[in-house]
Structures are given as C-alpha cells and as structure tokens.
Amino acid sequence: MLRIGWFSTGRGEGSRGLLRFIKDAIDQGRLDAEIEFVFSNREPGEAEGSDQFFDLVRSYRLPLVTCSSSRYRREHGGGSVARHRLGFDREVIRLLASYQPDVCALAGYMLICSGEMCRRFPLLNLHGALPDGPTGTWQSVIWQLIEDRSTRTGAMIHLATEEVDRGPVLSHCVVPITGDDFDPHWDALRGRDPKDIRAIDGEDNALFQRIREAGYRREPYLLLETLRAVSDGRLRVKPETALDASGDPLGLRHPAGLPLTDHIEAALATG
C-alpha cells in the first residue's frame, strides 16, 4: 500500500476538491494507498478557507500537522518569505519526523520548498502547464498562453527541486484550447493588447475562465493516475529522482513523463 503525505495550504475549494477526489478513490478501491498525514502551512483560525480544509481533514480522521509560515516569519524577524524558507522547512521536517511517506503530494501548497525539503521527501508537484510550457502560478500561466495565442495547454506532475517547476517530469496531459468551446473567445480578443485584457477584464475574461476550467477538470485525474502509476510500479520515485519501471531515469525514455491524456479523457467521458 502506497503511503502518501499530503501538503496543502488549504486556501479554497480547489484544495478541498483535490483531497476529496483522492480520498474517494482510496475509499472506493481505485487507488491502493493511504494518506499518512496532512500538513498545512496555516494553523486553525488563520483563515476561513484553511479552516474549512481542516474540517474536511478531520472528517476523514486523517492526522493533521500544522505550522503557520506567517507566524514563523513574524517570530523570526520578518522580512521576505525566501529569507525564512530553509528555517521553516527544517521546522516542518522536525514536525513530520515520525512519518515515513513513500511519496508526498503538493496539492495547493503555496510555498516553494527548499532544497533540504526536496532532498528529505519525494515531493510531487502539480503544475498547470505542459513540461515545455510557462512556469509560475496557474494565473500567470494562463495569461502567458493568451499572450502567446497558444493552441494547447495541459498539466504535469513533476518532482519538486530547487529549480521551480522544472524538476524531473513524472506525467502530463494535453488540453487543446482551440475549437468550438474556445474559438469565439479567441475571436473576441482579436486586436486587443494582452496587457489591456489583463488590466481591464482580469480573471473575469471569458477565455481566461474557459482555459482555467479545462485544466481544472483534468488536474485531479492527472494526480490520481500518477499516484496509481507509483503504486503499481510504473513509476519509481525518490527525493529529486524519478525512474521508470526498468529503473532508468525518466528523462532517458520519457522526457515529458508518462503521457496520460488518453486515460484522463476516457475517465472524464465516463464521469
């Protein structure tokens, strides 16, 4: 049975939805795994969204470990998040010392992990872009897609390393962003400067929302299928190292990780 550590800031419905999706898959026997712990860099009472997330974790009777990164930063002299990254991660490692997860999922975890953390745990990071796509937050990815007038996007899961969004890729799926559902929205932006679209429309822009929806629907399935591949041995992960079933680094035979588009589209089609 695969032992999973779950890292999440727990800010909103997306974080709750990912946890709910994977826990349901475990309970229904579609994933041979258990969630060994849930860690959040917020504490109870810090924000409404994370409090709702904690309620969900408790309803599943999962071990919950919390340590506020904001409080840690205040108590250690303030300043930038980067200044305290290593110290905070060492505290997290101390708090989680009694757990031995086979793999950890960064599922809505809003902190960049230090190299020390990446070397301690095999951290699977869900990034809402293709392996050769934009880096950064999902919002910045979508704006870059619009600026580039891209015809496709997707999502990938990679091992977290000190190089943000560029660790060894475990898996990916492709999402076309042209066709009947998208073309009218692209046409509506013709002749407009992307910077003006961002400043005036913001995230309410119809194309922005349509691209986000297309990726958001597929991300839980990508995480599930990737965890399943680790569980059944198609992928072997260690801190900062990803291997295929033969023990070869994924980059040798699968530079973009396992292609899971067909699996995910079939799962979406059957509900």
N, C-alpha and C positions, 0 to 999 in steps of 0.2 A: 504494500500500500504506500502510495506517494504521500510524504509528509510536506505540507505546504505552509510556509509563513506568509502572512498577508500584511502588506504595508499600505496604509491609506491615510491621507489627511481627513477624508470623510466629509468633504465640503458640501456635497449636494446629492441629488438624485442619481447622477451618473455613478458615483462611488457606491451608493447603496445598491444600485441595479447590478453592477458587476459582482459584488459579493453575493447577492441573492441568486444570480444566474449560476454561478459556480457551485454554491451550496446546494441548490436544487439538483444540479447534475450529479453531485455526490450522493445526495439522498435517494435519487432515482436509479442509482447504479450505473449511470452513464460515464462516471469517472471514478476509478479505483483510487481514492485519495481521502485524506482528512486534512482539515485546516488546523494546524498545530497551535497557532496563535494569531491574533490580530494586533498589529502595532499602529498607533497613530501619533503624529507629532502635535496633536492637540489634546487637551485634557477636558474632562467634564465641566460644563459651564462656560467654556471659552467661546463657543459659537453655536447658534441654533442648528445649523446643518450637521456639524460633527456630533452634537448631542443626539440627533435623530439616528445618525450612523451607529453611535454607541448603543442606542436602544435596540437596533437590529442585531448587533453582535451579541448582546445579552440574551435576546430572544432565542438565538441559536445555541446558547450556553457555550460559547467559544471563549477561551482565555483572552482577555483584553489587557494589553500593556500600553500605557500612555506616558508621554513625556513631552511637555509643551516646548517647542522650539522657540516660540516668542518669549516665554518666561525664562528659558535658559539664556537667551541672548541678553535680556534685561539684567539678569543676575550676574552676568559675566562682562559687564561694562558697556553693553550696547554696541552700536556700530553695524556693519554690514553682515548679512547672512553668511557670506563667504568667509568672513573672519572667524566665525564660530563653527564652521562646518565640521572640522575634524574633531573638535572637543565635544560637540553634540553627538556625533556618531559614536565616539568612544563611550559616551554615557548610554546610548542605545544598545551597543554591543554588550555592555555590562548588564543592562536590564534583561537582555534576551539570552544570557549565558546558559540558562538551564534548558534551552530548546535546541533541537538538532534537526532543523528542516532539511529536506532533500533539495528543495527549491523554494524561492520566495517570489511572490508576485508584487510588483509595484503597481497598484491599481488605484490611481487617483492620488498618488503620493507626490506632494507638491514641492519636495526638496530634492536638490541634486545631492547624490551620495558621494562621500569622499572615497578616495582610493582605498583607504583602510576598510571601509564598509564593503566595498565591492570585492575585496580580497577575502572578507570573512564569510559572506553569503553569496550563493549564486542567485543574482537578482534579475528577474525577468521584467523588462520594462516594455509597456505597451505604448507605441508611438504612432500617432495618427498620420502617417505618411509612408510612402514606399521607401525601400532601402536607399535609393538614389534621390529621394525627394527632399523637401525642405526640413530643416531642424527647427527646434523651438516648440512653443506651446501649440495646441491644436488651433487656436485662433490665428496665430502668426502663419501657420502652415496654410490655412485656407486663404488668407489674404495673398500669400505668395502665389498660390495656384491661380487665383483670379488675375493677379497682375501678369502672370506668365501665359494666361489663357490656355491652361493645361487641359488635355483631353482625358486624363485619368488621374486618379489618386489611389489611395489604399491605406493599409495599415501594416505595421510589422511589430514583431516581438523580438527584442534583442537582449543580450546580456548587458547589464549596466557596467560601464567602465568610467574611468576618469574623463574620457572623451565623450561629451554629452551627445546622446542619440546616435552614436557611431560604434557601439560595441558589436561583437560577433552576432550576426543575424540568425535567429532560430527559425523564423517563419514569416510569411507575408501573405496578404491577399490583395487583389487588384480590384478597384472600383472605377468603372467608366463614369465620367462626368460630362458626357455629351449624349444626345438622343432626345427623345420626346419629353422626358422629365426635366431636361436641363436647357435645351436649345432656346426656348423662349426667354429664359432668364439671362442667358448669354447675350441674346439679341437686344434685350432691354438695356444692356450696359454699353452697347456699341457707341464709340465716340466719347465716352466718359473717361476721365482720368481716374485710375485706380485709387489715387490718394484722395480725390474728392469723394469717391464712393465710400471709402472708409471713414472719412471725416463727417459726411452728411448722413449716409444711411446707417453706418455702423453695422452691428451684427443683426440688425433687423432686415438687412438686404436679403431679398428672396433667394438669390443664387447662393449667398453665404449660408443661409439656413438649409438649403437643399443639399449642398455639399456636406455640411455637418451631419445632417440626418442620414445620408447614405453611408457615411463612415461609422457613425454611432451605432447603427443597427448591426454592423458586422463585427465590431470590436469584441463583444463578449464571446462570440463564436470563435474568433481567432484565438482568444486566450484559452478557451476550453479545448480546442483542437490541439493547441501547442502543449498544454498540460497533459493531455491524453498521449501525445507523442513521447513526452518524457516518461510518463508512467509505463508505457508498453515497450520502451527501449529504442524507439526510432530516433530519439534524441537523447544524448547524454550530456549533462551539464555539470560543470564545476565552477567555482568562482572565476570569472573572466575567461572561461574556456568552454567552447561548445563543440561537441563531437557528434558524428553520425553513428549509425548502428554498428559500423565496422571499426569505430574508434578513430577515424580520421577527422581532422578539423573540418568543420562545416564549410569553411571558405574554399577548400580544395575542390569539392564536388558540387556544393550548393552555396555559391557566393551570396545568394539572396535568401538563404534558408529554405525550409520546406515550402513549396507552393501549395497553399491551402484554399485557393479561390473556389475550385470546384466543390470541395467539401462544404464550404460555408454557404455557397449559393444553393446547394441541394438542401442543406438544413433550413435555410430561410424559406425555401419553396414548400417544405413540409410543415412549416410552423414550429 
